[in-house]
Amino acid sequence: MDARASASGQCPRYRRVLLKMSGQALEGDAGYGIDQETVNYVASQIKGVRGMGVEVAVAVGGGNIWRGQEHASLSGIDRATADYMGMLATVINALALKGALERIEVETRVQSAITMAQIAESYIREMAIQHLEKGRVVIFAAGTGNPYFTVDTAGALRALEVGAEVLLMAKNNVDGVYTDDPITNPEARRYDRLSYIDALAQGLGVMDSTALSLCMDNHLPIVVFDLGNPQNLERLIVGDEVGTLIS
C-alpha cells in the first residue's frame, strides 16, 4: 500500500502497526460489555490510519466481558478453563469491531488462535501478512490460544510475527506511563521516554513482564497512549511525540 499524507499534510512514519486494545477500551461508560458508540469511534480511528496507507493489525482483549485470572480466583474455576473463557470473550469483541469497521467500508478479517471455522479464520501468519498487504485490517482474537498468557503477550507476539514496526498500546483515559497512579497520586509524573529495563525494574504496570521482555529481546518499540483523544493516533503515526515511548 502506498503511504499517503495525513490531514495535516504529513506522511506516515510507520508502514505497518499493531494496535493492542484492552477489552475495557470497548465498554465506554457502560461499565460492562460492549458500548456500540465506543466501538464505532475505535473503528473510525482505525479507518483514518488506513486512509494514510498504513497497514493495521489489532489485538483485542476481553476484560469487558471476562477476566480469566480474576474470575478464576473468585469463582473457583481452574485457571486454564477461566483463561479459555477469556479467549472466547476476545472473539466476541473482535467480531464487534469487525462489524463496525465493515459498516464504514473497511475490509476486515478476524483470525482466531482457537479454531472457529464458522465465524473466523484460523490464525496463519502468512495469510495475515497477505491480508495486510492487500489493505485489510486484521484483528487477532483468542490471545495466543494458550492459557496463562495475556493479550499483551499475544499482541507483542503477533506484532513480531507479522513484521509490525511498532506496538501501539491503546489506553482508556491514560495518556502514557507514569511514575505512579496519576488518579490517586497527583504528584505522579508522566514519562516521555522509557527503557525496557526501567519499565521492567520499576514494575510500572505498562504490560505484563512476558510481553515486555519479548519486545525488549526483539527491539520492538512500544508506544503507550490515550486512544480517547481523537488526534492522538494520527499524530503518533506521523511521528509526533504522543504518550510514552518504550524502547
C-alpha positions in Angstrom: 0.0 0.0 0.0 1.2 3.5 -0.8 1.7 5.9 2.1 -0.5 8.9 1.9 -0.3 12.2 3.7 -2.4 12.8 6.8 -4.9 15.6 7.2 -2.1 17.8 8.4 -0.1 17.0 5.3 2.5 14.8 6.9 3.4 11.3 5.7 3.3 8.3 8.0 6.4 7.2 9.8 5.2 3.6 10.0 4.3 1.2 7.2 2.7 -1.5 9.4 1.5 -1.2 13.0 -0.2 -3.4 15.6 -2.8 -1.7 17.8 -3.3 -3.6 21.1 -6.6 -2.7 22.9 -7.9 -3.9 26.2 -11.5 -5.1 26.4 -12.2 -2.3 28.8 -11.5 0.2 26.0 -14.7 -1.1 24.3 -17.0 -0.8 27.2 -17.1 3.0 27.2 -19.1 4.4 30.2 -21.3 1.2 30.4 -19.0 -0.5 32.9 -19.5 -3.9 31.3 -19.9 -5.4 27.9 -19.7 -3.5 24.6 -20.7 0.1 24.1 -21.5 0.5 20.4 -20.7 4.2 20.2 -17.2 3.4 21.6 -16.7 0.6 19.1 -17.8 2.9 16.3 -15.3 5.5 17.5 -12.4 3.0 17.5 -13.4 1.8 14.0 -13.3 5.4 12.7 -9.8 5.9 14.3 -8.6 2.8 12.5 -10.1 3.8 9.2 -8.3 7.2 9.5 -5.0 5.4 9.8 -5.8 3.0 6.9 -6.6 6.1 4.8 -3.0 7.2 5.3 -1.9 3.9 3.7 -0.7 2.3 6.9 -1.3 -1.4 7.3 -3.2 -2.1 10.6 -3.4 -5.2 12.7 -5.3 -5.2 16.0 -5.1 -7.5 19.1 -8.1 -7.1 21.3 -8.6 -8.2 24.9 -11.8 -9.5 26.6 -11.7 -7.9 30.1 -15.0 -6.1 29.5 -16.7 -9.5 29.4 -14.5 -11.9 31.3 -11.1 -11.7 33.1 -9.6 -15.1 33.4 -7.3 -14.8 36.3 -9.6 -12.6 38.3 -12.7 -14.8 37.8 -10.7 -18.0 38.5 -9.8 -16.8 42.0 -13.4 -15.6 42.7 -15.4 -18.5 41.2 -13.3 -21.5 41.9 -13.0 -22.3 38.2 -9.5 -23.6 37.4 -7.2 -21.1 35.9 -6.8 -22.8 32.5 -10.5 -23.0 32.0 -11.0 -19.4 33.1 -8.4 -18.3 30.6 -10.0 -20.2 27.8 -13.3 -18.4 28.6 -11.4 -15.1 28.4 -10.2 -16.0 25.0 -13.8 -16.6 23.8 -14.6 -13.1 25.2 -11.9 -11.6 22.9 -13.6 -13.3 19.9 -16.8 -11.5 20.7 -15.0 -8.2 20.9 -13.2 -8.9 17.6 -16.4 -9.6 15.8 -18.0 -6.5 17.2 -15.1 -4.4 15.9 -15.1 -6.2 12.6 -18.8 -5.3 12.2 -18.2 -1.7 13.0 -15.3 -1.5 10.5 -17.2 -3.1 7.7 -20.1 -0.8 8.2 -17.8 2.1 7.3 -16.4 0.1 4.4 -13.1 -1.1 5.9 -12.4 -4.6 4.7 -11.5 -6.7 7.8 -10.6 -10.2 8.7 -10.7 -11.8 12.1 -8.1 -14.5 12.8 -8.5 -16.6 15.9 -5.9 -18.6 17.7 -8.6 -21.1 18.6 -10.3 -22.8 15.6 -13.8 -21.4 15.0 -14.3 -22.1 11.3 -17.9 -20.7 11.2 -17.0 -17.2 12.4 -13.3 -16.5 12.0 -10.2 -17.6 10.1 -7.7 -19.7 12.0 -4.5 -17.7 12.7 -2.0 -18.4 9.9 0.9 -15.9 9.8 1.4 -15.9 6.0 -2.3 -15.3 5.5 -2.4 -12.5 8.0 0.5 -10.8 6.1 -1.2 -11.2 2.8 -4.4 -9.6 4.2 -2.3 -6.6 5.5 -0.6 -6.2 2.2 -4.0 -6.1 0.5 -5.0 -3.3 2.7 -7.3 -5.3 5.0 -7.4 -4.7 8.8 -6.6 -8.0 10.6 -8.0 -8.5 14.1 -6.3 -11.2 16.2 -8.6 -12.9 18.6 -8.3 -15.6 21.3 -4.9 -14.4 22.5 -2.1 -16.9 21.8 -4.5 -19.8 22.1 -2.9 -20.9 25.4 -3.8 -20.3 29.0 -1.5 -18.4 31.3 -0.7 -15.9 28.6 -2.2 -12.4 28.4 -3.4 -10.5 25.4 -0.4 -8.2 26.0 1.8 -11.2 25.2 -0.4 -12.1 22.2 -0.2 -8.6 20.9 3.6 -8.5 21.2 3.9 -11.9 19.6 1.6 -11.2 16.6 3.4 -7.8 16.1 6.7 -9.6 15.7 5.3 -12.4 13.6 3.7 -10.0 11.0 6.6 -7.6 11.0 4.9 -4.6 12.6 7.2 -1.7 13.2 5.7 -0.6 16.5 3.3 -1.9 19.1 0.7 0.7 20.0 -0.8 0.1 23.4 -4.1 2.0 23.4 -5.3 3.0 26.9 -8.6 4.4 28.1 -8.1 7.9 29.6 -4.5 7.3 30.4 -2.1 9.3 28.2 1.1 7.4 28.9 3.2 5.7 31.6 3.5 7.4 35.0 5.8 7.1 37.9 2.7 6.2 40.0 -1.1 6.1 39.5 -2.0 9.6 38.4 -5.6 9.2 39.7 -4.5 8.5 43.3 -1.2 10.5 43.2 -1.4 14.0 41.7 2.4 14.2 42.0 2.9 11.3 39.6 5.0 12.3 36.5 4.5 11.0 33.0 7.4 9.6 31.2 8.0 10.8 27.6 10.5 8.0 27.0 11.4 4.9 29.0 13.8 2.0 28.5 12.5 -1.6 28.6 14.8 -2.3 31.5 13.4 0.6 33.6 9.8 -0.4 32.8 10.5 -3.9 34.0 12.6 -3.0 37.0 10.1 -0.4 38.3 7.1 -2.6 37.8 5.1 0.3 36.2 2.2 -1.9 35.1 2.6 -1.0 31.4 2.1 -4.5 30.3 2.9 -7.9 31.6 6.6 -8.8 32.0 6.5 -11.6 29.5 5.2 -9.3 26.8 7.7 -6.5 27.7 10.6 -8.9 27.7 9.5 -10.2 24.3 9.5 -6.7 22.9 12.9 -5.9 24.5 14.6 -9.1 23.2 13.4 -8.3 19.7 13.8 -4.5 19.7 10.1 -3.8 19.1 9.3 -0.2 20.2 6.1 0.3 22.3 4.0 3.4 22.5 1.5 3.8 25.3 -1.1 6.4 24.5 -4.7 7.5 25.1 -6.9 6.4 22.2 -9.7 8.6 23.7 -8.1 11.7 22.2 -9.2 11.7 18.5 -6.0 13.3 17.3 -3.5 11.0 19.1 -3.5 8.1 16.8 -2.9 10.1 13.6 -0.2 12.2 15.4 1.5 9.1 16.6 1.5 7.6 13.1 3.2 10.6 11.6 5.9 10.6 14.2 4.8 13.2 16.7 5.7 12.5 20.4 2.5 11.2 21.9 2.2 9.3 25.1 5.2 7.3 26.3 7.8 5.6 24.0 9.4 2.4 25.4 12.4 1.3 23.5 
